[in-house]
Each structure stands twice: as structure tokens, then as C-alpha cells.
Amino acid sequence: MDNQTNTSTHKYAVVTGANKGIGLAIVQQLAIEGITVVLTARNEESGTEAALTLTKSGLPNIVFHQLDVQDSASVETLAGFVNNAGASGVEVDAEGLKSLNIDSATWLSGNATNMVQGLMRQTYEKAKECIDTNYYGCVRVTEALLPLLQLSISGARIVIVSSLRSELKRIPNEQIRKSLGDLDTLSLEKLDEMLQTFLRDLKEGVLVANGWPTMVPAYSISKATVNAYTRIVAKKYKEMCINCVHPGFVATDLNLHTGTMTVDEGARSPVLLALLPDGSPSGCYFDQTQMAEF
Ligand SMILES: NC(=O)c1ccc[n+]([C@@H]2O[C@H](COP(=O)([O-])OP(=O)(O)OC[C@H]3O[C@@H](n4cnc5c(N)ncnc54)[C@H](OP(=O)(O)O)[C@@H]3O)[C@@H](O)[C@H]2O)c1
């Protein structure tokens, strides 16, 4: 987001889920670029501590603000352009998973699905929390900030941190793939309906029978719908660059540090998209720095 005074244009960014992981590295890289960054976290203590550490390292242009993307009141107090907060949506047997020692190629190809079946439990509560954070949280924050973003002189940037798990080819059900892939008929109401159907199918134990993703199902569908949301907003706000990105397989708490990239490497593509020059692509999905198929 840009804000012009009489003499200068200054850039501001808001990063969600920024007390640790990829979000924290995004804050650091944007601040190094001279952007004033609002580091947000749902936990005041860990957020303040993260902001202080960066400030002490010589980056004075960072401020902390509390933000829980699941809490509408908290969302309404904020403005910015980057969404990163994420939840995995599964209950994990961490020790069991670590002992399997699965390599990254197996993880990314989806071939780990059977190996981890007994170790990652998709409970209804975790699924709801995941969808409320990754999809509704993102929508909540974006919709609350859009009026402010529209004031940007040079056109705002919104970067939604997605995942490889969002890719439509990973969803077995052809009808779901088609609905999510058809920009002409996509709408927030349709996405809402789809997520409610997913949760109902989960409750009734028919996820596999109805062709939902088998690997981290709620996480996958939350990211597939957030990608669809990216396209809907990009179509509406043509003056902005609004994109979603898979940051890579990054070692963070989210995947029990099984990822192969560092958080600094993972922050690179979201930062690149946040700093896109005018006239750059919008409504696209990037696999790290490469534009890719939804
Ligand atoms: N790591 C990977 O390989 C990978 C791959 C693809 C996509 N991603 C995506 O990258 C993003 C960042 O994840 P990460 O890997 O950096 O994981 P992480 O280190 O676990 O960070 C997740 C962040 O989200 C925050 N968060 C969760 N619920 C929130 C809420 N309700 N309100 C505000 N913040 C909330 C967490 O805060 P707390 O500390 O308070 O829990 C934490 O700061 C996520 O969207 C994730 O899906 C990661």
C-alpha cells in the first residue's frame, strides 16, 4: 500500500501470522527494502518480542499490532496487503511422523498419503479451525482492508500465501475441480457452499467417497478456495496486483520442520509479489517465483 504526502510516497505493509516462520522472514525482507511494516500476531507477547528483535537488529521501521484473523473485531482495526497466517488442520503424531523420515520428494508428490494415514488425524474441530483461519481469515482481513487499499496511489498489492496442496489436479472429484477452476461462475457464495459441503462430508465420513483431497484434506481445500478467492478479488480490483503463492517446502512449525527450505528462502516469493511493479500479472498462482496452473 502506498500513501502519498506532499513530497514523498511511502510504502506500508501488513503481514499476518508474523511472529515466526515465513511471516517473520517476510517482515524482515520488506523492512530491509525500506517499507514500514506492521508485524501482526494473535499473541501480543510473541509478536512484540519478534518486532523488538528485528528493531534491535537495525530495522526501526517495524511496528507491532495484534491481529487474530479468526476475530472480526481484531481484523477491523487493521490495514495492509499481505496475508500469511496459516493452520495445518490436522492432529499430528509428531514423534511418529518424524520417525518415518519421509523425504521432501515423497511429501510433495503426494505419495506420503498412505504412509501418514495413522499419524495425521483430520478431526472435525481441526478442519473448522483450519478453514476459518486459512480461508475465512484471509477473506476477513482482505475485505476489511480493501477500502484502504483502494486509496493507494500506485495500486496496492495483496499476496495470499497458499500451498502446493491447493492445486486443482490434486482434487479427485472432477466437479469440484471444475467449479473451482471456472472464473466466470466463481463467487463467494459458491465457495462458502463448497466449504460447508466439505465439512458436512467430513462429519459423515464420506470425504474419500466424494472425491475430496486425501492428504491434509481441510488444509488442501482451504488453500484451493483461497486461490479461487484470489481470482475473484483480482477480477474486481483491476488496478491492484493480487496473487497467491506457494512459498516452497519450508522448515517451520507448521510441518514440524520437515521442510527443506529456510524461512528466508520461503519469504522470497511472497516479498517479490508484494513488490511487483505496475502492470504486473494479477489473479495468478505462483509456485515460488514461477507462474503456475491453479
Ligand atoms: N512451511 C511450508 O512448507 C509451507 C508450504 C506451503 C504454504 N505454507 C503457508 O505459509 C504460511 C505461513 O506458514 P509457516 O510455514 O510460516 O508456519 P508457522 O511458522 O506455523 O506460522 C504460521 C503463523 O500463522 C499464525 N496464525 C495461526 N492462526 C492464526 C490466527 N487465527 N490469527 C493470526 N495468526 C494466526 C501463527 O501464529 P501462532 O504462533 O500464534 O500460532 C503463526 O505466526 C501459511 O499460510 C502456510 O499454509 C507453508
The ligand as an SDF file (V2000), in Angstrom:
LIG
                    3D

 48 52  0  0  0  0  0  0  0  0999 V2000
    6.0680  -24.1720    5.6400 N   0  0  0  0  0  0  0  0  0  0  0  0
    5.7330  -24.6240    4.4140 C   0  0  0  0  0  0  0  0  0  0  0  0
    6.3880  -25.5250    3.8290 O   0  0  0  0  0  0  0  0  0  0  0  0
    4.5420  -24.0450    3.7150 C   0  0  0  0  0  0  0  0  0  0  0  0
    4.2120  -24.5470    2.4570 C   0  0  0  0  0  0  0  0  0  0  0  0
    3.1170  -24.0120    1.7960 C   0  0  0  0  0  0  0  0  0  0  0  0
    2.3980  -22.9930    2.3750 C   0  0  0  0  0  0  0  0  0  0  0  0
    2.7200  -22.5210    3.6170 N   0  0  0  0  0  0  0  0  0  0  0  0
    1.9170  -21.4280    4.1720 C   0  0  0  0  0  0  0  0  0  0  0  0
    2.7610  -20.4130    4.6510 O   0  0  0  0  0  0  0  0  0  0  0  0
    2.0750  -19.6580    5.6450 C   0  0  0  0  0  0  0  0  0  0  0  0
    2.9910  -19.4720    6.8450 C   0  0  0  0  0  0  0  0  0  0  0  0
    3.1840  -20.7390    7.4720 O   0  0  0  0  0  0  0  0  0  0  0  0
    4.5700  -21.1670    8.1480 P   0  0  0  0  0  0  0  0  0  0  0  0
    5.0540  -22.3530    7.4290 O   0  0  0  0  0  0  0  0  0  0  0  0
    5.4520  -19.9830    8.3320 O   0  0  0  0  0  0  0  0  0  0  0  0
    4.0270  -21.7380    9.5460 O   0  0  0  0  0  0  0  0  0  0  0  0
    4.2080  -21.2620   11.0540 P   0  0  0  0  0  0  0  0  0  0  0  0
    5.6180  -20.9780   11.3800 O   0  0  0  0  0  0  0  0  0  0  0  0
    3.4620  -22.2860   11.8560 O   0  0  0  0  0  0  0  0  0  0  0  0
    3.4060  -19.8700   11.0720 O   0  0  0  0  0  0  0  0  0  0  0  0
    2.0110  -19.8030   10.9930 C   0  0  0  0  0  0  0  0  0  0  0  0
    1.6250  -18.4500   11.5080 C   0  0  0  0  0  0  0  0  0  0  0  0
    0.1900  -18.3000   11.4190 O   0  0  0  0  0  0  0  0  0  0  0  0
   -0.2390  -17.7390   12.6550 C   0  0  0  0  0  0  0  0  0  0  0  0
   -1.6630  -17.9630   12.8930 N   0  0  0  0  0  0  0  0  0  0  0  0
   -2.3490  -19.1290   13.0180 C   0  0  0  0  0  0  0  0  0  0  0  0
   -3.6400  -18.8650   13.3050 N   0  0  0  0  0  0  0  0  0  0  0  0
   -3.7670  -17.5030   13.3530 C   0  0  0  0  0  0  0  0  0  0  0  0
   -4.8330  -16.6200   13.6110 C   0  0  0  0  0  0  0  0  0  0  0  0
   -6.0580  -17.0680   13.9020 N   0  0  0  0  0  0  0  0  0  0  0  0
   -4.6000  -15.2810   13.5430 N   0  0  0  0  0  0  0  0  0  0  0  0
   -3.3680  -14.7980   13.2680 C   0  0  0  0  0  0  0  0  0  0  0  0
   -2.3080  -15.5940   13.0300 N   0  0  0  0  0  0  0  0  0  0  0  0
   -2.5180  -16.9230   13.0910 C   0  0  0  0  0  0  0  0  0  0  0  0
    0.6460  -18.4240   13.7030 C   0  0  0  0  0  0  0  0  0  0  0  0
    0.5670  -17.7300   14.9210 O   0  0  0  0  0  0  0  0  0  0  0  0
    0.8000  -18.5030   16.3570 P   0  0  0  0  0  0  0  0  0  0  0  0
    2.2740  -18.5330   16.6000 O   0  0  0  0  0  0  0  0  0  0  0  0
    0.0490  -17.6380   17.3070 O   0  0  0  0  0  0  0  0  0  0  0  0
    0.2240  -19.8950   16.2060 O   0  0  0  0  0  0  0  0  0  0  0  0
    1.9930  -18.2590   13.0030 C   0  0  0  0  0  0  0  0  0  0  0  0
    2.5040  -16.9640   13.1700 O   0  0  0  0  0  0  0  0  0  0  0  0
    0.7740  -20.4370    5.9460 C   0  0  0  0  0  0  0  0  0  0  0  0
   -0.3010  -19.8390    5.2380 O   0  0  0  0  0  0  0  0  0  0  0  0
    1.0600  -21.8260    5.3650 C   0  0  0  0  0  0  0  0  0  0  0  0
   -0.1210  -22.5020    4.9990 O   0  0  0  0  0  0  0  0  0  0  0  0
    3.7910  -23.0210    4.3000 C   0  0  0  0  0  0  0  0  0  0  0  0
  1  2  1  0
  2  3  2  0
  2  4  1  0
  4  5  1  0
  4 48  2  0
  5  6  2  0
  6  7  1  0
  7  8  2  0
  8  9  1  0
  8 48  1  0
  9 10  1  0
  9 46  1  0
 10 11  1  0
 11 12  1  0
 11 44  1  0
 12 13  1  0
 13 14  1  0
 14 15  2  0
 14 16  1  0
 14 17  1  0
 17 18  1  0
 18 19  2  0
 18 20  1  0
 18 21  1  0
 21 22  1  0
 22 23  1  0
 23 24  1  0
 23 42  1  0
 24 25  1  0
 25 26  1  0
 25 36  1  0
 26 27  1  0
 26 35  1  0
 27 28  2  0
 28 29  1  0
 29 30  1  0
 29 35  2  0
 30 31  1  0
 30 32  2  0
 32 33  1  0
 33 34  2  0
 34 35  1  0
 36 37  1  0
 36 42  1  0
 37 38  1  0
 38 39  2  0
 38 40  1  0
 38 41  1  0
 42 43  1  0
 44 45  1  0
 44 46  1  0
 46 47  1  0
M  CHG  2   8   1  16  -1
M  END
$$$$
